[in-house]
């Protein structure tokens, strides 16, 4: 019997305020920049009411590869705060001026990281409990930059924490009943998610979607598909992976999309966000891993 994952009522508290490409500019509020989508989403939730959040990575762009223009880098000097993921996601931070660096906050600094092949995995946000830690870092930075509204930022963080804790608990309950514990993904982005919910990712490409697998690596993925009885290979939303598609064809697997939440497409702005996308992932997995 198929299991479904319904978006629970508490999510309505914050969904409406966190979709789209930017906040409505508050009067006399802060202007902050987020390096890519998840951080943008989190900053909007915590800064709601007092902060204009700008997502540096355009809709449809892959943040692993994105480089801001020289003009955009220069413009960051006017930011009140700049939020980045760190852990190798933003190669361009070395181009920032001393002034911009002084305003830059790495939101993953309190998170225990994992490694793949000796390289730190930056995709911490796919575990909602890590997302809460990122929002805590964001709240601290906003309160320091705008102490007059510290109580509001604390309240916004409390609301977001309630929502993300409920999301985590729901995912844990649903995934506990999965009989298929292995998922084959085109890009090794789901390690934190899998660690949190008792799953194991088998990946075609490494930490970056640009990491090309070896012939041996491809053969190992095909062997794993057969060994574990996997019937679906998952591509990601922003980058098509021809090798993953060939593996699916060769093994007779279905091809579907799992969302890394690294960004939204242009037509999703205003309708989708972190919670809705991660919910969609779990709905897909509930169908395939039952």
C-alpha positions as CSV (number, residue, x, y, z in Angstrom):
1,X,0.0,0.0,0.0
2,X,1.4,3.4,-0.9
3,X,2.2,5.8,1.9
4,X,1.6,9.5,1.6
5,X,3.2,12.4,3.3
6,X,0.7,15.3,3.8
7,X,1.9,18.8,4.7
8,X,0.7,19.2,8.2
9,X,-1.3,22.2,9.5
10,X,1.5,23.9,11.4
11,X,3.2,24.6,8.1
12,X,0.6,27.1,7.1
13,X,2.0,29.5,9.7
14,X,5.1,30.3,7.6
15,X,4.6,29.0,4.1
16,X,3.0,32.2,2.8
17,X,5.7,34.4,4.0
18,X,8.7,32.5,2.6
19,X,7.9,31.8,-1.1
20,X,9.2,34.0,-3.9
21,X,12.3,35.7,-4.9
22,X,12.5,38.6,-2.3
23,X,10.8,40.1,0.7
24,X,8.7,43.2,0.4
25,X,11.2,45.9,1.5
26,X,10.5,46.9,5.1
27,X,10.7,50.5,6.0
28,X,14.1,51.4,7.5
29,X,15.0,47.7,7.7
30,X,18.1,45.7,7.0
31,X,19.2,44.5,3.6
32,X,20.9,41.1,3.7
33,X,22.2,38.9,1.0
34,X,22.0,35.1,1.0
35,X,24.4,33.1,-1.2
36,X,21.8,30.7,-2.5
37,X,18.3,29.4,-1.9
38,X,18.1,27.5,1.4
39,X,19.9,30.3,3.2
40,X,17.6,32.8,1.5
41,X,14.5,30.9,2.7
42,X,15.8,30.7,6.3
43,X,16.8,34.4,6.4
44,X,13.3,35.4,5.2
45,X,11.7,33.3,7.9
46,X,13.8,34.7,10.7
47,X,13.9,38.3,9.4
48,X,10.2,38.5,8.5
49,X,8.9,42.0,9.0
50,X,12.2,43.8,9.2
51,X,14.6,42.5,6.6
52,X,14.9,42.6,2.8
53,X,16.6,39.4,1.7
54,X,18.3,39.2,-1.7
55,X,19.2,35.8,-3.1
56,X,22.6,36.1,-4.9
57,X,22.1,32.9,-7.0
58,X,19.5,33.5,-9.8
59,X,16.6,31.2,-10.3
60,X,17.5,28.1,-12.2
61,X,21.3,28.5,-11.6
62,X,23.3,25.8,-10.0
63,X,25.0,27.3,-6.9
64,X,28.1,25.0,-7.0
65,X,29.1,26.7,-10.2
66,X,27.6,30.2,-9.8
67,X,30.0,33.2,-9.6
68,X,28.6,36.7,-8.9
69,X,29.7,39.4,-11.3
70,X,32.3,41.9,-10.4
71,X,29.5,44.5,-10.0
72,X,27.6,42.2,-7.7
73,X,30.7,41.5,-5.6
74,X,31.2,45.3,-5.2
75,X,27.6,45.8,-4.3
76,X,27.9,43.5,-1.3
77,X,29.7,46.3,0.5
78,X,26.3,47.9,0.9
79,X,24.8,44.9,2.6
80,X,24.1,44.9,6.3
81,X,24.8,41.2,6.6
82,X,25.9,38.5,4.0
83,X,24.9,34.9,4.8
84,X,26.9,32.1,3.3
85,X,26.9,28.3,3.7
86,X,30.6,27.8,3.6
87,X,32.1,24.3,3.4
88,X,33.2,24.9,-0.1
89,X,29.9,26.0,-1.6
90,X,30.9,29.6,-2.4
91,X,34.3,29.8,-4.1
92,X,33.7,33.5,-4.7
93,X,34.0,34.7,-1.1
94,X,37.8,35.1,-1.6
95,X,37.0,38.0,-4.0
96,X,35.1,40.0,-1.3
97,X,36.6,43.2,0.0
98,X,37.7,43.4,3.6
99,X,34.5,45.5,4.4
100,X,32.2,42.8,2.9
101,X,34.1,40.0,4.7
102,X,33.5,41.7,8.0
103,X,29.7,41.5,7.4
104,X,29.8,37.8,6.2
105,X,28.3,35.1,8.5
106,X,28.8,31.4,7.8
107,X,25.6,29.9,8.9
108,X,26.9,26.3,9.2
109,X,29.6,27.0,11.8
110,X,27.8,25.1,14.6
111,X,27.0,22.0,12.5
112,X,28.8,18.7,12.8
113,X,29.8,17.9,9.2
114,X,30.4,14.7,7.3
115,X,32.8,13.8,4.5
116,X,32.6,12.0,1.2
117,X,36.0,10.8,-0.1
118,X,37.8,13.0,2.3
119,X,35.9,16.2,1.2
120,X,33.5,17.9,3.5
121,X,29.9,17.5,2.3
122,X,28.3,21.0,2.3
123,X,24.7,19.9,1.9
124,X,23.8,20.3,5.5
125,X,20.5,22.0,4.9
126,X,18.7,18.8,3.8
127,X,18.5,17.7,7.4
128,X,15.8,20.0,9.0
129,X,17.6,19.9,12.4
130,X,20.6,21.4,10.7
131,X,18.4,24.0,9.1
132,X,17.3,25.0,12.6
133,X,20.9,25.5,13.6
134,X,21.4,27.7,10.5
135,X,18.4,29.8,11.4
136,X,19.8,30.2,14.9
137,X,23.0,31.6,13.4
138,X,21.0,33.9,11.2
139,X,18.9,35.1,14.2
140,X,22.1,35.9,16.2
141,X,23.5,37.9,13.3
142,X,20.3,39.9,12.7
143,X,19.9,40.6,16.4
144,X,23.4,42.0,16.5
145,X,22.8,44.1,13.4
146,X,19.4,45.3,14.5
147,X,19.1,45.0,18.3
148,X,15.9,47.1,18.3
149,X,14.0,44.2,16.8
150,X,15.8,41.4,18.6
151,X,12.6,40.1,20.2
152,X,10.9,39.9,16.8
153,X,13.7,37.8,15.4
154,X,13.6,35.6,18.4
155,X,9.9,35.1,17.9
156,X,10.3,34.4,14.2
157,X,13.0,31.8,15.0
158,X,10.7,30.2,17.5
159,X,7.9,29.8,14.9
160,X,10.3,28.5,12.3
161,X,11.8,26.0,14.9
162,X,8.3,24.7,15.7
163,X,7.6,24.2,12.0
164,X,10.9,22.5,11.2
165,X,10.8,20.3,14.2
166,X,7.4,19.1,13.2
167,X,8.7,18.5,9.7
168,X,11.6,16.5,11.0
169,X,9.3,14.4,13.2
170,X,6.9,13.7,10.3
171,X,9.8,12.7,8.0
172,X,11.2,10.4,10.6
173,X,7.8,8.7,11.1
174,X,7.3,8.2,7.4
175,X,10.8,7.0,6.6
176,X,10.8,4.5,9.5
177,X,8.3,2.4,7.5
178,X,10.4,2.3,4.3
179,X,11.4,-1.2,3.3
180,X,13.8,0.1,0.7
181,X,16.6,1.9,2.6
182,X,18.9,2.6,-0.5
183,X,18.3,5.5,-2.8
184,X,20.3,6.1,-6.0
185,X,20.9,9.7,-6.7
186,X,22.8,11.6,-9.5
187,X,24.6,13.9,-7.1
188,X,25.8,13.1,-3.6
189,X,23.7,15.7,-1.9
190,X,21.5,13.6,0.3
191,X,24.0,12.4,2.9
192,X,22.8,14.4,5.8
193,X,19.2,13.6,5.0
194,X,20.0,9.9,4.7
195,X,22.0,9.9,8.0
196,X,19.1,11.6,9.8
197,X,16.4,9.1,8.6
198,X,18.2,5.8,8.4
199,X,18.7,5.7,4.6
200,X,21.8,5.2,2.4
201,X,22.5,7.2,-0.7
202,X,24.2,5.5,-3.7
203,X,25.5,8.4,-5.9
204,X,26.6,8.7,-9.5
205,X,28.4,12.0,-9.2
206,X,30.3,13.3,-6.1
207,X,29.7,16.3,-3.9
208,X,29.6,18.7,-7.0
209,X,27.3,17.8,-9.9
210,X,30.4,18.4,-12.1
211,X,32.3,15.5,-10.5
212,X,32.5,13.0,-13.3
213,X,32.2,9.3,-12.2
214,X,34.8,6.8,-13.4
215,X,33.9,3.7,-15.4
216,X,34.5,1.7,-12.2
217,X,32.2,4.0,-10.2
218,X,29.4,3.6,-12.8
219,X,29.8,-0.2,-12.7
220,X,29.6,-0.1,-8.9
221,X,26.3,1.9,-9.0
222,X,24.8,-0.6,-11.5
223,X,25.9,-3.5,-9.3
224,X,24.3,-1.7,-6.2
225,X,21.0,-1.2,-8.1
226,X,20.8,-4.9,-8.8
227,X,22.1,-6.0,-5.3
228,X,19.6,-3.9,-3.4
229,X,16.6,-4.2,-5.8
230,X,16.4,-0.5,-6.4
231,X,13.8,0.5,-9.0
232,X,14.3,4.3,-9.3
233,X,17.2,6.5,-10.1
234,X,16.8,10.2,-9.0
235,X,18.1,13.1,-11.0
236,X,18.2,16.6,-9.4
237,X,16.2,19.6,-10.3
238,X,18.8,22.0,-11.7
239,X,21.2,19.7,-13.5
240,X,20.3,16.9,-15.8
241,X,22.7,13.9,-15.5
242,X,23.1,11.9,-18.7
243,X,25.1,9.2,-16.9
244,X,22.3,8.7,-14.3
245,X,19.8,8.5,-17.2
246,X,21.9,5.8,-18.9
247,X,22.1,3.8,-15.7
248,X,18.4,4.0,-15.3
249,X,18.0,2.8,-18.9
250,X,20.5,-0.1,-18.5
251,X,18.9,-1.3,-15.3
252,X,15.3,-0.8,-16.2
253,X,14.8,1.8,-13.4
254,X,12.4,4.6,-13.5
255,X,13.8,8.1,-13.6
256,X,12.5,10.7,-11.2
257,X,13.6,14.1,-9.7
258,X,14.6,14.6,-6.0
259,X,15.0,18.2,-4.9
260,X,18.3,19.2,-3.4
261,X,16.8,22.6,-2.6
262,X,19.9,24.3,-3.9
263,X,17.6,26.6,-6.0
264,X,14.2,27.2,-7.5
265,X,13.2,27.4,-11.1
266,X,11.8,30.8,-12.3
267,X,8.2,29.4,-12.5
268,X,8.4,28.2,-8.9
269,X,9.1,31.6,-7.4
270,X,6.2,32.7,-5.3
271,X,4.7,29.1,-4.9
272,X,7.5,26.9,-3.5
273,X,9.9,27.0,-0.6
274,X,12.1,24.8,1.6
275,X,9.2,23.1,3.4
276,X,7.1,22.4,0.3
277,X,10.1,21.0,-1.6
278,X,11.3,18.7,1.1
279,X,7.8,17.5,1.6
280,X,7.7,16.7,-2.1
281,X,10.9,14.7,-1.8
282,X,9.4,12.6,1.1
283,X,6.2,12.0,-0.9
284,X,8.3,10.7,-3.8
285,X,10.4,8.5,-1.5
286,X,7.3,7.2,0.2
287,X,6.0,6.0,-3.1
288,X,9.2,4.3,-4.2
289,X,10.6,3.0,-0.9
290,X,7.4,1.4,0.5
